[in-house]
Amino acid sequence: MKKLAFFMLFGLIMFSQVLSGNFRETKAALPVPQTINHGGKIEALYDGFNHETVITLRKMRITCGGAKSLQTTLKDTCVSVSASLHAPGKQLDYVRYATVQLVFETKDWDQRHSLTQRDLSVVANGETIRLGKMDLVKQDVNTDRLIDVMKEVLEVSVPYPIFNKIARADVVEMRVGNSEFSLQLKNVAALRDLNNRVKF
């Protein structure tokens, strides 16, 4: 009887070892998601005046109008994006809203966005999302190597669920007035990284 109990215990231990070994092989065989070094700078600060925590993706270049498909809409224009998540209080569990800023820099003053040309539309994974009219934050001239460069900063506030949908998309295209452009892989990765700072 003791031998039978010993063999049953030995068999049970061996069977559990085989099962645990198989699970280890299965875990090792799963692909590990690779993070993209997007090069964006993300910081979180508490704003005591507004009593909110703001997580910000600093200004990041999208394009400088060099791609052939974009020459008709962004000739000699550089576009950058910046985004912020606004969470009430000192927490990262709930985000009230997000802000998206687009910065247009060009030597051609005709490329400015008039009041009627500031509607922002985003296509995220094939779904069109109309975010409404962007506000003009700043419009000025920078002298770069003795050449005047017009800089225009437009901003829109969006509900967090809409930003979440955009940040989780694999392909994101934007249109402001007549200006159309696609976010590069690094821009999409930076928006996703910003969004992942929120604790769900």
Phi, psi and omega in degrees: 000322179295321179296321180296316178295321179297313180294324178293317178295317178298316179297319179295318179295316180295319179297318179293325177295318179296316180296315181293326176295320178295320179294323178296318179296321179296316179296320181291332182280344180291139179291138179268124180296133181265133177271141181268133175282093187281342177080359179280156179250122181242133179221152178240130180225148175265127178262103183292332180291318181264359180053053180211155174263128182245121177256122189236132166267115182294163182311128184226130183293134174260304183203161172238029175068019182275342181288139184300324183288344183254357186299328183289329183258336184229042181295125179057032179236131174259136181238135176230159180233149174218146180216150179222142174251134184246111181249128181294140178074200181255069181206163179232022181273333185223128178250128181284311181202171178233153173239141177237128176246137173243132181245122178250126178235125183207158175272345184264111182293342178288349180276001177296155178259111178290173182303325181277354183247030184245015178284129181257126173239140179236136172250113181246112183052041176089350180264125180275128179237119179267116185264355176094190185281132178275146177270144175279115180270320186201142174214114182210183182240129173252138177263109181248110182055046179066018176243129179285126178240120178280131180240126182234127180245120178245145184221146175220142174260136182228150175298148184301319180302326177291315178299319179302318179296320179291317183292333181272355181285152177273328180233126181230126175239147181230152176218125174237112184059240178264000181270120179238140178199157177252141174288141177283167180304320181292326177293316179297318179296322179292318177297320178294320178297317177300315181295326181288351177287343178278134179273113181277000000 
